[in-house]
């Protein structure tokens, strides 16, 4: 057992992290069930959502960074979606090799069908939770995410310099 002990806040954050891990697992299972009849998985749906919510067409690497995951995993799924006509690649004026990913009309229809299933599900899931509670949870999670992103950027800088 380590000599150092977690602070009270450190214990609370550890408990929150464990709950977020469990929640993530449950969300993936629920998402898989929700969209399986559409031929989607939670991972495919998440990528379509990232594409749908991006302000502009973006590269696979950009989506991976915003999602906080490895580019290779996103690339594999995007390649599958492209073969199925759900997304397509377009030239990137800022980078020769990093093409932009956009949804096709088939992809938009599929994403809309997934959202049509998600709306009643999420409305039921949110029953009894106040907007204030949810906003507080979102702020805390957002702050933790920002701290992790900052620490990762510092580590990347340190590796590049050393």
C-alpha distance (Angstrom), angle and dihedral (degrees) to the residues before:
residue distance angle dihedral
X1 . . .
X2 3.82 . .
X3 3.80 118.9 .
X4 3.80 92.9 -130.1
X5 3.78 121.0 78.4
X6 3.78 127.4 -148.7
X7 3.77 117.1 -106.5
X8 3.79 117.8 -118.6
X9 3.82 89.1 -98.7
X10 3.82 89.7 46.0
X11 3.82 90.0 55.2
X12 3.80 90.7 48.6
X13 3.81 92.5 49.0
X14 3.82 90.4 48.1
X15 3.81 90.0 53.1
X16 3.81 90.1 47.2
X17 3.81 91.6 49.7
X18 3.80 90.9 52.0
X19 3.82 90.4 49.2
X20 3.82 90.6 48.6
X21 3.83 89.9 51.5
X22 3.82 90.1 51.5
X23 3.79 91.2 44.6
X24 3.80 91.0 50.5
X25 3.79 90.7 53.4
X26 3.80 91.9 48.9
X27 3.81 91.6 46.5
X28 3.80 91.4 52.1
X29 3.81 91.7 50.1
X30 3.80 92.5 46.0
X31 3.80 91.5 46.1
X32 3.80 91.6 49.5
X33 3.80 90.0 52.7
X34 3.79 93.0 45.0
X35 3.81 96.4 54.3
X36 3.81 104.3 24.2
X37 3.82 93.2 102.6
X38 3.81 87.2 57.6
X39 3.80 91.3 56.9
X40 3.80 92.0 -107.7
X41 3.78 135.3 122.0
X42 3.77 126.7 -156.1
X43 3.81 89.2 -100.9
X44 3.81 93.4 52.7
X45 3.80 91.0 44.4
X46 3.79 91.5 49.6
X47 3.79 91.1 53.4
X48 3.80 91.9 47.8
X49 3.80 87.9 50.8
X50 3.80 91.4 51.6
X51 3.80 89.5 51.3
X52 3.81 92.2 45.9
X53 3.82 94.3 49.1
X54 3.81 97.2 43.9
X55 3.79 113.0 108.9
X56 3.82 90.3 -136.8
X57 3.77 137.7 12.3
X58 3.81 106.4 -76.3
X59 3.80 139.6 -172.3
X60 3.79 126.5 -101.8
X61 3.82 89.6 -108.4
X62 3.81 91.3 54.3
X63 3.82 91.4 50.5
X64 3.79 91.2 48.0
X65 3.82 91.1 52.3
X66 3.80 93.6 48.8
X67 3.81 90.9 46.9
X68 3.81 91.7 46.7
X69 3.80 95.0 -125.3
X70 3.80 138.9 112.5
X71 3.79 117.4 -76.2
X72 3.80 93.1 -133.6
X73 3.80 93.4 63.0
X74 3.78 92.3 49.0
X75 3.81 91.2 45.5
X76 3.81 91.7 53.8
X77 3.80 92.9 51.8
X78 3.81 93.9 42.5
X79 3.80 89.3 51.9
X80 3.83 89.4 53.0
X81 3.81 91.0 47.9
X82 3.80 90.1 49.4
X83 3.83 91.8 52.4
X84 3.81 88.5 52.7
X85 3.81 92.9 50.2
X86 3.81 93.7 -113.8
X87 3.80 95.6 117.1
X88 3.77 134.0 14.0
X89 3.78 136.2 -157.0
X90 3.77 122.5 -119.5
X91 3.80 130.4 -172.3
X92 3.78 115.5 -87.8
X93 3.82 111.5 -137.4
X94 3.83 89.5 -157.2
X95 3.80 98.9 49.1
X96 3.79 131.0 28.5
X97 3.80 98.4 -149.3
X98 3.82 104.2 28.8
X99 3.78 100.6 78.6
X100 3.78 122.2 -163.4
X101 3.80 119.9 -109.7
X102 3.80 120.7 -138.7
X103 3.78 133.7 170.6
X104 3.78 118.4 -109.2
X105 3.82 120.1 -138.1
X106 3.82 86.5 -96.3
X107 3.81 88.8 53.4
X108 3.80 92.6 49.2
X109 3.81 90.9 50.8
X110 3.80 90.5 48.8
X111 3.80 92.4 47.9
X112 3.82 91.1 47.8
X113 3.82 89.8 51.2
X114 3.81 90.0 51.6
X115 3.80 91.6 50.0
X116 3.81 90.4 48.7
X117 3.82 87.0 59.1
X118 3.79 93.3 42.4
X119 3.82 96.9 54.4
X120 3.83 99.2 67.7
X121 3.82 90.4 37.9
X122 3.81 94.1 53.2
X123 3.81 92.2 42.3
X124 3.80 89.5 56.1
X125 3.81 91.9 43.7
X126 3.81 91.1 53.3
X127 3.82 95.3 50.7
X128 3.80 110.4 128.4
X129 3.80 95.5 13.8
X130 3.78 115.7 114.3
X131 3.80 121.9 -134.9
X132 3.82 87.5 -121.7
X133 3.82 93.0 55.8
X134 3.77 91.0 48.3
X135 3.80 92.5 47.4
X136 3.81 90.5 52.0
X137 3.80 91.8 49.6
X138 3.79 90.7 48.2
X139 3.82 91.8 49.9
X140 3.82 92.9 50.7
X141 3.80 93.1 46.9
X142 3.80 90.1 45.6
X143 3.79 92.3 52.2
X144 3.79 92.1 49.0
X145 3.82 90.4 48.3
X146 3.82 90.7 50.9
X147 3.81 91.4 50.2
X148 3.80 90.7 50.6
X149 3.81 91.0 48.0
X150 3.81 91.2 49.5
X151 3.81 91.9 48.8
X152 3.80 90.6 48.8
X153 3.81 91.6 50.1
X154 3.82 90.5 50.1
X155 3.82 90.5 50.3
X156 3.81 90.5 49.5
X157 3.81 90.7 50.4
X158 3.78 91.4 48.1
X159 3.81 92.0 50.8
X160 3.81 91.6 47.9
X161 3.81 91.3 51.9
X162 3.79 96.9 42.3
